[in-house]
């Protein structure tokens, strides 16, 4: 049965999935798998799988914050129309 798991902090999408899903494609709070793939840099080549995935998740959050900060800075400097 699919259930609401959490809301993604990057895209604000409701993440609905199977609560019993295990493995590499499961969503891990606080970001959805789509944002994790879109915003993350290339992960490290060595290490345990979950450690590499956590590094990718941290880079995804950092890249999303950098993009939001850049957008806010641009609006502050040049105004929005």
C-alpha positions, 0 to 999 in steps of 0.5 A: 500500500502506498502512503504519504511519506514526507514533503520534499524540502527542495521541490515541496512535492508530496512523496508517496511511495511504498513504506516497505520499499528497500533498496537503492530507489527508495526515498529518504527524507528530507529530499525525494529521489528526483531532486537527489538525482537532479541536483547532486554532483557526481558522488565519490567512487569508493566507499559503502553505497549508503555513504556515497548516496549520503554524499550525493544527497548533501551535495543536492541540498547544497546545490539547491540552496546555492541556486535559491541564494543566487536567484534571491541575489539576482532579484535583489540586485536587478529587481524582478519583473 
